[in-house]
Protein backbone atom coordinates (compact mmCIF):
# COMPACT_ATOMS: atom_id res chain seq x y z
CA UNK A 1 0.00 0.00 0.00
CA UNK A 2 1.19 3.58 -0.68
CA UNK A 3 3.38 5.88 1.32
CA UNK A 4 3.29 9.52 0.19
CA UNK A 5 5.03 12.70 1.34
CA UNK A 6 2.40 14.97 2.90
CA UNK A 7 2.53 17.86 5.37
CA UNK A 8 6.27 17.48 5.91
CA UNK A 9 6.46 13.74 6.49
CA UNK A 10 6.06 10.36 4.79
CA UNK A 11 2.53 9.07 5.47
CA UNK A 12 1.47 5.47 4.94
CA UNK A 13 -2.17 4.74 4.13
CA UNK A 14 -4.43 1.93 2.93
CA UNK A 15 -7.88 1.83 1.35
CA UNK A 16 -10.23 -1.09 1.97
CA UNK A 17 -13.69 -1.77 0.56
CA UNK A 18 -15.81 0.22 -1.86
CA UNK A 19 -18.57 2.80 -1.60
CA UNK A 20 -18.84 6.23 -0.02
CA UNK A 21 -15.56 7.33 1.57
CA UNK A 22 -14.91 6.93 5.28
CA UNK A 23 -11.64 7.84 6.95
CA UNK A 24 -10.94 5.99 10.17
CA UNK A 25 -8.48 7.20 12.78
CA UNK A 26 -7.69 5.32 15.96
CA UNK A 27 -5.76 6.04 19.12
CA UNK A 28 -2.09 5.40 19.83
CA UNK A 29 -1.83 2.76 17.16
CA UNK A 30 -2.82 1.92 13.59
CA UNK A 31 -5.50 -0.03 11.77
CA UNK A 32 -3.08 -0.68 8.90
CA UNK A 33 -0.86 -3.74 8.31
CA UNK A 34 -3.62 -6.24 9.04
CA UNK A 35 -5.26 -4.15 11.74
CA UNK A 36 -8.26 -3.52 9.52
CA UNK A 37 -9.70 -6.73 10.99
CA UNK A 38 -10.42 -4.69 14.13
CA UNK A 39 -12.64 -2.20 12.30
CA UNK A 40 -16.39 -2.43 12.95
CA UNK A 41 -17.76 -5.55 11.25
CA UNK A 42 -19.45 -4.64 7.98
CA UNK A 43 -17.76 -1.27 7.55
CA UNK A 44 -15.57 -2.24 4.58
CA UNK A 45 -18.52 -4.11 3.01
CA UNK A 46 -20.42 -0.83 2.66
CA UNK A 47 -17.79 1.90 2.43
CA UNK A 48 -14.41 2.75 0.96
CA UNK A 49 -12.42 2.98 4.19
CA UNK A 50 -9.17 4.96 4.36
CA UNK A 51 -6.84 4.05 7.23
CA UNK A 52 -3.35 5.36 7.92
CA UNK A 53 -0.38 5.36 10.29
CA UNK A 54 -0.18 8.43 12.51
CA UNK A 55 3.09 10.27 12.05
CA UNK A 56 5.86 8.49 13.94
CA UNK A 57 4.06 5.12 13.98
CA UNK A 58 4.76 2.06 11.81
CA UNK A 59 5.56 3.24 8.26
CA UNK A 60 4.82 6.96 8.72
CA UNK A 61 7.84 8.98 9.79
CA UNK A 62 7.90 12.24 11.72
CA UNK A 63 9.86 15.41 12.30
CA UNK A 64 10.23 15.75 16.09
CA UNK A 65 11.31 19.39 15.70
CA UNK A 66 7.71 20.26 14.76
CA UNK A 67 5.59 20.60 17.94
CA UNK A 68 3.04 17.80 18.21
CA UNK A 69 -0.62 18.78 18.45
CA UNK A 70 -3.99 17.56 17.29
CA UNK A 71 -3.88 20.47 14.83
CA UNK A 72 -0.75 18.96 13.27
CA UNK A 73 -2.33 15.50 13.06
CA UNK A 74 -5.51 17.05 11.62
CA UNK A 75 -3.46 18.76 8.91
CA UNK A 76 -2.02 15.33 8.07
CA UNK A 77 -5.54 13.96 7.59
CA UNK A 78 -6.61 16.93 5.48
CA UNK A 79 -3.51 16.57 3.30
CA UNK A 80 -4.22 12.86 2.80
CA UNK A 81 -7.83 13.52 1.79
CA UNK A 82 -6.65 16.20 -0.63
CA UNK A 83 -4.13 13.74 -2.09
CA UNK A 84 -6.90 11.17 -2.57
CA UNK A 85 -9.17 13.86 -4.09
CA UNK A 86 -11.86 13.18 -1.48
CA UNK A 87 -13.90 16.34 -0.92
CA UNK A 88 -16.59 14.91 1.39
CA UNK A 89 -16.00 12.16 3.93
CA UNK A 90 -17.43 10.41 6.96
CA UNK A 91 -14.85 10.75 9.73
CA UNK A 92 -14.74 7.82 12.15
CA UNK A 93 -12.68 8.49 15.28
CA UNK A 94 -12.38 5.17 17.08
CA UNK A 95 -11.34 5.19 20.72
CA UNK A 96 -8.77 7.82 21.49
CA UNK A 97 -6.86 10.70 20.00
CA UNK A 98 -8.17 9.93 16.52
CA UNK A 99 -11.57 11.18 17.68
CA UNK A 100 -10.01 14.43 18.92
CA UNK A 101 -8.23 14.86 15.60
CA UNK A 102 -11.61 14.50 13.90
CA UNK A 103 -12.99 17.40 15.93
CA UNK A 104 -10.17 19.59 14.65
CA UNK A 105 -10.68 18.48 11.04
CA UNK A 106 -14.40 19.26 11.32
CA UNK A 107 -13.63 22.72 12.73
CA UNK A 108 -10.92 23.57 10.20
CA UNK A 109 -12.70 22.16 7.16
CA UNK A 110 -16.44 21.94 7.88
CA UNK A 111 -17.27 21.38 4.21
CA UNK A 112 -15.03 18.30 4.19
CA UNK A 113 -16.68 16.34 7.02
CA UNK A 114 -20.01 14.81 6.07
CA UNK A 115 -20.45 13.19 9.49
CA UNK A 116 -18.33 12.66 12.58
CA UNK A 117 -18.15 9.73 14.99
CA UNK A 118 -16.35 10.20 18.32
CA UNK A 119 -15.67 7.32 20.71
CA UNK A 120 -13.30 7.37 23.67
CA UNK A 121 -13.03 11.12 23.18
CA UNK A 122 -12.48 14.39 25.01
CA UNK A 123 -12.57 18.10 24.22
CA UNK A 124 -10.18 19.11 26.99
CA UNK A 125 -8.19 16.84 29.29
CA UNK A 126 -9.02 17.45 32.94
CA UNK A 127 -6.36 17.19 35.67
CA UNK A 128 -7.06 13.50 36.28
CA UNK A 129 -6.82 12.45 32.64
CA UNK A 130 -3.78 14.64 32.04
CA UNK A 131 -2.02 13.02 35.00
CA UNK A 132 -3.07 9.58 33.77
CA UNK A 133 -1.48 10.16 30.35
CA UNK A 134 1.65 11.59 31.97
CA UNK A 135 1.92 8.60 34.30
CA UNK A 136 1.71 6.15 31.38
CA UNK A 137 4.54 8.01 29.70
CA UNK A 138 6.64 8.07 32.88
CA UNK A 139 6.18 4.33 33.34
CA UNK A 140 7.19 3.70 29.73
CA UNK A 141 10.22 5.97 30.07
CA UNK A 142 11.46 4.70 33.44
CA UNK A 143 10.27 1.08 33.61
CA UNK A 144 10.03 0.15 29.94
CA UNK A 145 7.35 -0.66 27.42
CA UNK A 146 6.22 -3.92 29.07
CA UNK A 147 5.34 -2.14 32.33
CA UNK A 148 3.46 0.56 30.40
CA UNK A 149 1.59 -2.03 28.35
CA UNK A 150 0.53 -3.93 31.46
CA UNK A 151 -0.69 -0.74 33.10
CA UNK A 152 -2.68 0.66 30.19
CA UNK A 153 -4.21 -2.70 29.26
CA UNK A 154 -5.50 -3.13 32.81
CA UNK A 155 -7.11 0.31 32.65
CA UNK A 156 -8.54 -0.01 29.14
CA UNK A 157 -10.24 -3.40 29.32
CA UNK A 158 -12.69 -4.93 31.73
CA UNK A 159 -11.36 -7.30 34.38
CA UNK A 160 -13.44 -10.09 32.85
CA UNK A 161 -11.88 -9.63 29.41
CA UNK A 162 -8.38 -9.24 30.84
CA UNK A 163 -8.74 -12.47 32.82
CA UNK A 164 -9.94 -14.36 29.74
CA UNK A 165 -7.59 -12.86 27.14
CA UNK A 166 -4.46 -11.84 29.07
CA UNK A 167 -2.15 -13.83 26.78
CA UNK A 168 -3.43 -11.87 23.76
CA UNK A 169 -3.38 -8.48 25.46
CA UNK A 170 0.16 -8.64 26.86
CA UNK A 171 3.24 -9.26 24.74
CA UNK A 172 4.73 -8.38 21.34
CA UNK A 173 1.35 -8.45 19.55
CA UNK A 174 -0.65 -7.10 22.47
CA UNK A 175 -2.15 -3.73 23.25
CA UNK A 176 -0.43 -0.51 22.19
CA UNK A 177 2.36 -2.52 20.56
CA UNK A 178 2.90 0.21 17.96
CA UNK A 179 4.64 2.16 20.76
CA UNK A 180 7.15 -0.61 21.50
CA UNK A 181 10.68 0.76 20.97
CA UNK A 182 9.06 4.07 20.08
CA UNK A 183 9.19 6.34 23.11
CA UNK A 184 9.42 9.48 20.97
CA UNK A 185 6.06 8.78 19.32
CA UNK A 186 4.55 8.12 22.76
CA UNK A 187 5.92 11.44 24.02
CA UNK A 188 4.51 13.33 21.04
CA UNK A 189 1.11 11.67 21.16
CA UNK A 190 0.96 12.42 24.89
CA UNK A 191 1.75 16.08 24.25
CA UNK A 192 -0.96 16.26 21.61
CA UNK A 193 -3.52 14.51 23.81
CA UNK A 194 -2.85 16.50 26.95
CA UNK A 195 -2.93 19.82 25.12
CA UNK A 196 -5.92 19.07 22.91
CA UNK A 197 -8.54 21.74 23.56
CA UNK A 198 -11.62 22.25 21.42
CA UNK A 199 -13.93 22.81 24.37
CA UNK A 200 -14.82 26.37 23.39
CA UNK A 201 -14.91 25.57 19.66
CA UNK A 202 -17.21 22.56 19.57
CA UNK A 203 -20.08 24.79 18.48
CA UNK A 204 -18.17 25.39 15.23
CA UNK A 205 -18.64 21.73 14.24
CA UNK A 206 -21.45 21.61 11.69
CA UNK A 207 -21.41 17.90 10.91
CA UNK A 208 -23.97 15.49 12.38
CA UNK A 209 -22.04 13.72 15.12
CA UNK A 210 -22.36 10.50 17.08
CA UNK A 211 -20.67 10.45 20.49
CA UNK A 212 -20.39 7.12 22.31
CA UNK A 213 -20.34 7.04 26.13
CA UNK A 214 -18.96 3.95 27.87
CA UNK A 215 -20.19 3.68 31.45
CA UNK A 216 -17.25 1.67 32.82
CA UNK A 217 -14.54 3.55 30.94
CA UNK A 218 -11.71 4.34 33.37
CA UNK A 219 -9.81 6.39 30.77
CA UNK A 220 -12.33 8.52 28.85
CA UNK A 221 -15.38 8.21 31.06
CA UNK A 222 -18.66 10.06 30.37
CA UNK A 223 -17.30 13.01 32.38
CA UNK A 224 -15.11 13.62 29.30
CA UNK A 225 -17.36 12.37 26.49
CA UNK A 226 -20.62 14.05 27.56
CA UNK A 227 -19.25 17.61 27.14
CA UNK A 228 -18.38 16.71 23.53
CA UNK A 229 -21.97 15.71 22.81
CA UNK A 230 -23.31 18.76 24.65
CA UNK A 231 -21.04 21.14 22.76
CA UNK A 232 -21.88 20.02 19.20
CA UNK A 233 -25.22 21.28 17.94
CA UNK A 234 -26.06 18.27 15.76
CA UNK A 235 -24.68 15.64 18.12
CA UNK A 236 -26.45 12.58 19.43
CA UNK A 237 -25.22 10.23 22.12
CA UNK A 238 -25.15 6.48 22.42
CA UNK A 239 -24.61 4.87 25.83
CA UNK A 240 -22.96 1.53 26.55
CA UNK A 241 -23.51 1.34 30.29
CA UNK A 242 -21.28 -1.68 30.98
CA UNK A 243 -18.50 -1.07 28.46
CA UNK A 244 -14.91 -0.26 29.41
CA UNK A 245 -12.68 2.03 27.33
CA UNK A 246 -12.52 -0.70 24.68
CA UNK A 247 -15.89 -2.49 24.30
CA UNK A 248 -15.23 -6.22 24.30
CA UNK A 249 -18.34 -7.99 25.55
CA UNK A 250 -20.01 -9.53 22.49
CA UNK A 251 -23.32 -7.76 23.09
CA UNK A 252 -21.58 -4.42 23.69
CA UNK A 253 -19.39 -4.87 20.65
CA UNK A 254 -22.36 -5.68 18.43
CA UNK A 255 -24.33 -2.72 19.80
CA UNK A 256 -21.29 -0.47 19.27
CA UNK A 257 -20.91 -1.57 15.66
CA UNK A 258 -24.65 -1.35 14.92
CA UNK A 259 -24.81 2.17 16.36
CA UNK A 260 -21.93 3.35 14.16
CA UNK A 261 -23.16 1.69 10.96
CA UNK A 262 -26.73 2.85 11.61
CA UNK A 263 -25.59 6.40 12.18
CA UNK A 264 -23.49 6.43 9.00
CA UNK A 265 -26.38 5.02 6.98
CA UNK A 266 -28.63 7.90 8.08
CA UNK A 267 -26.24 10.60 6.89
C-alpha positions as CSV (number, residue, x, y, z in Angstrom):
1,X,0.0,0.0,0.0
2,X,1.2,3.6,-0.7
3,X,3.4,5.9,1.3
4,X,3.3,9.5,0.2
5,X,5.0,12.7,1.3
6,X,2.4,15.0,2.9
7,X,2.5,17.9,5.4
8,X,6.3,17.5,5.9
9,X,6.5,13.7,6.5
10,X,6.1,10.4,4.8
11,X,2.5,9.1,5.5
12,X,1.5,5.5,4.9
13,X,-2.2,4.7,4.1
14,X,-4.4,1.9,2.9
15,X,-7.9,1.8,1.3
16,X,-10.2,-1.1,2.0
17,X,-13.7,-1.8,0.6
18,X,-15.8,0.2,-1.9
19,X,-18.6,2.8,-1.6
20,X,-18.8,6.2,0.0
21,X,-15.6,7.3,1.6
22,X,-14.9,6.9,5.3
23,X,-11.6,7.8,7.0
24,X,-10.9,6.0,10.2
25,X,-8.5,7.2,12.8
26,X,-7.7,5.3,16.0
27,X,-5.8,6.0,19.1
28,X,-2.1,5.4,19.8
29,X,-1.8,2.8,17.2
30,X,-2.8,1.9,13.6
31,X,-5.5,0.0,11.8
32,X,-3.1,-0.7,8.9
33,X,-0.9,-3.7,8.3
34,X,-3.6,-6.2,9.0
35,X,-5.3,-4.2,11.7
36,X,-8.3,-3.5,9.5
37,X,-9.7,-6.7,11.0
38,X,-10.4,-4.7,14.1
39,X,-12.6,-2.2,12.3
40,X,-16.4,-2.4,13.0
41,X,-17.8,-5.5,11.3
42,X,-19.5,-4.6,8.0
43,X,-17.8,-1.3,7.5
44,X,-15.6,-2.2,4.6
45,X,-18.5,-4.1,3.0
46,X,-20.4,-0.8,2.7
47,X,-17.8,1.9,2.4
48,X,-14.4,2.8,1.0
49,X,-12.4,3.0,4.2
50,X,-9.2,5.0,4.4
51,X,-6.8,4.0,7.2
52,X,-3.3,5.4,7.9
53,X,-0.4,5.4,10.3
54,X,-0.2,8.4,12.5
55,X,3.1,10.3,12.0
56,X,5.9,8.5,13.9
57,X,4.1,5.1,14.0
58,X,4.8,2.1,11.8
59,X,5.6,3.2,8.3
60,X,4.8,7.0,8.7
61,X,7.8,9.0,9.8
62,X,7.9,12.2,11.7
63,X,9.9,15.4,12.3
64,X,10.2,15.7,16.1
65,X,11.3,19.4,15.7
66,X,7.7,20.3,14.8
67,X,5.6,20.6,17.9
68,X,3.0,17.8,18.2
69,X,-0.6,18.8,18.4
70,X,-4.0,17.6,17.3
71,X,-3.9,20.5,14.8
72,X,-0.7,19.0,13.3
73,X,-2.3,15.5,13.1
74,X,-5.5,17.0,11.6
75,X,-3.5,18.8,8.9
76,X,-2.0,15.3,8.1
77,X,-5.5,14.0,7.6
78,X,-6.6,16.9,5.5
79,X,-3.5,16.6,3.3
80,X,-4.2,12.9,2.8
81,X,-7.8,13.5,1.8
82,X,-6.7,16.2,-0.6
83,X,-4.1,13.7,-2.1
84,X,-6.9,11.2,-2.6
85,X,-9.2,13.9,-4.1
86,X,-11.9,13.2,-1.5
87,X,-13.9,16.3,-0.9
88,X,-16.6,14.9,1.4
89,X,-16.0,12.2,3.9
90,X,-17.4,10.4,7.0
91,X,-14.8,10.7,9.7
92,X,-14.7,7.8,12.1
93,X,-12.7,8.5,15.3
94,X,-12.4,5.2,17.1
95,X,-11.3,5.2,20.7
96,X,-8.8,7.8,21.5
97,X,-6.9,10.7,20.0
98,X,-8.2,9.9,16.5
99,X,-11.6,11.2,17.7
100,X,-10.0,14.4,18.9
101,X,-8.2,14.9,15.6
102,X,-11.6,14.5,13.9
103,X,-13.0,17.4,15.9
104,X,-10.2,19.6,14.6
105,X,-10.7,18.5,11.0
106,X,-14.4,19.3,11.3
107,X,-13.6,22.7,12.7
108,X,-10.9,23.6,10.2
109,X,-12.7,22.2,7.2
110,X,-16.4,21.9,7.9
111,X,-17.3,21.4,4.2
112,X,-15.0,18.3,4.2
113,X,-16.7,16.3,7.0
114,X,-20.0,14.8,6.1
115,X,-20.5,13.2,9.5
116,X,-18.3,12.7,12.6
117,X,-18.1,9.7,15.0
118,X,-16.4,10.2,18.3
119,X,-15.7,7.3,20.7
120,X,-13.3,7.4,23.7
121,X,-13.0,11.1,23.2
122,X,-12.5,14.4,25.0
123,X,-12.6,18.1,24.2
124,X,-10.2,19.1,27.0
125,X,-8.2,16.8,29.3
126,X,-9.0,17.5,32.9
127,X,-6.4,17.2,35.7
128,X,-7.1,13.5,36.3
129,X,-6.8,12.4,32.6
130,X,-3.8,14.6,32.0
131,X,-2.0,13.0,35.0
132,X,-3.1,9.6,33.8
133,X,-1.5,10.2,30.4
134,X,1.7,11.6,32.0
135,X,1.9,8.6,34.3
136,X,1.7,6.2,31.4
137,X,4.5,8.0,29.7
138,X,6.6,8.1,32.9
139,X,6.2,4.3,33.3
140,X,7.2,3.7,29.7
141,X,10.2,6.0,30.1
142,X,11.5,4.7,33.4
143,X,10.3,1.1,33.6
144,X,10.0,0.1,29.9
145,X,7.3,-0.7,27.4
146,X,6.2,-3.9,29.1
147,X,5.3,-2.1,32.3
148,X,3.5,0.6,30.4
149,X,1.6,-2.0,28.3
150,X,0.5,-3.9,31.5
151,X,-0.7,-0.7,33.1
152,X,-2.7,0.7,30.2
153,X,-4.2,-2.7,29.3
154,X,-5.5,-3.1,32.8
155,X,-7.1,0.3,32.7
156,X,-8.5,0.0,29.1
157,X,-10.2,-3.4,29.3
158,X,-12.7,-4.9,31.7
159,X,-11.4,-7.3,34.4
160,X,-13.4,-10.1,32.9
161,X,-11.9,-9.6,29.4
162,X,-8.4,-9.2,30.8
163,X,-8.7,-12.5,32.8
164,X,-9.9,-14.4,29.7
165,X,-7.6,-12.9,27.1
166,X,-4.5,-11.8,29.1
167,X,-2.1,-13.8,26.8
168,X,-3.4,-11.9,23.8
169,X,-3.4,-8.5,25.5
170,X,0.2,-8.6,26.9
171,X,3.2,-9.3,24.7
172,X,4.7,-8.4,21.3
173,X,1.4,-8.4,19.5
174,X,-0.7,-7.1,22.5
175,X,-2.2,-3.7,23.3
176,X,-0.4,-0.5,22.2
177,X,2.4,-2.5,20.6
178,X,2.9,0.2,18.0
179,X,4.6,2.2,20.8
180,X,7.2,-0.6,21.5
181,X,10.7,0.8,21.0
182,X,9.1,4.1,20.1
183,X,9.2,6.3,23.1
184,X,9.4,9.5,21.0
185,X,6.1,8.8,19.3
186,X,4.6,8.1,22.8
187,X,5.9,11.4,24.0
188,X,4.5,13.3,21.0
189,X,1.1,11.7,21.2
190,X,1.0,12.4,24.9
191,X,1.8,16.1,24.3
192,X,-1.0,16.3,21.6
193,X,-3.5,14.5,23.8
194,X,-2.8,16.5,27.0
195,X,-2.9,19.8,25.1
196,X,-5.9,19.1,22.9
197,X,-8.5,21.7,23.6
198,X,-11.6,22.2,21.4
199,X,-13.9,22.8,24.4
200,X,-14.8,26.4,23.4
201,X,-14.9,25.6,19.7
202,X,-17.2,22.6,19.6
203,X,-20.1,24.8,18.5
204,X,-18.2,25.4,15.2
205,X,-18.6,21.7,14.2
206,X,-21.4,21.6,11.7
207,X,-21.4,17.9,10.9
208,X,-24.0,15.5,12.4
209,X,-22.0,13.7,15.1
210,X,-22.4,10.5,17.1
211,X,-20.7,10.4,20.5
212,X,-20.4,7.1,22.3
213,X,-20.3,7.0,26.1
214,X,-19.0,3.9,27.9
215,X,-20.2,3.7,31.4
216,X,-17.2,1.7,32.8
217,X,-14.5,3.5,30.9
218,X,-11.7,4.3,33.4
219,X,-9.8,6.4,30.8
220,X,-12.3,8.5,28.8
221,X,-15.4,8.2,31.1
222,X,-18.7,10.1,30.4
223,X,-17.3,13.0,32.4
224,X,-15.1,13.6,29.3
225,X,-17.4,12.4,26.5
226,X,-20.6,14.0,27.6
227,X,-19.3,17.6,27.1
228,X,-18.4,16.7,23.5
229,X,-22.0,15.7,22.8
230,X,-23.3,18.8,24.6
231,X,-21.0,21.1,22.8
232,X,-21.9,20.0,19.2
233,X,-25.2,21.3,17.9
234,X,-26.1,18.3,15.8
235,X,-24.7,15.6,18.1
236,X,-26.4,12.6,19.4
237,X,-25.2,10.2,22.1
238,X,-25.2,6.5,22.4
239,X,-24.6,4.9,25.8
240,X,-23.0,1.5,26.5
241,X,-23.5,1.3,30.3
242,X,-21.3,-1.7,31.0
243,X,-18.5,-1.1,28.5
244,X,-14.9,-0.3,29.4
245,X,-12.7,2.0,27.3
246,X,-12.5,-0.7,24.7
247,X,-15.9,-2.5,24.3
248,X,-15.2,-6.2,24.3
249,X,-18.3,-8.0,25.6
250,X,-20.0,-9.5,22.5
251,X,-23.3,-7.8,23.1
252,X,-21.6,-4.4,23.7
253,X,-19.4,-4.9,20.6
254,X,-22.4,-5.7,18.4
255,X,-24.3,-2.7,19.8
256,X,-21.3,-0.5,19.3
257,X,-20.9,-1.6,15.7
258,X,-24.6,-1.4,14.9
259,X,-24.8,2.2,16.4
260,X,-21.9,3.3,14.2
261,X,-23.2,1.7,11.0
262,X,-26.7,2.8,11.6
263,X,-25.6,6.4,12.2
264,X,-23.5,6.4,9.0
265,X,-26.4,5.0,7.0
266,X,-28.6,7.9,8.1
267,X,-26.2,10.6,6.9
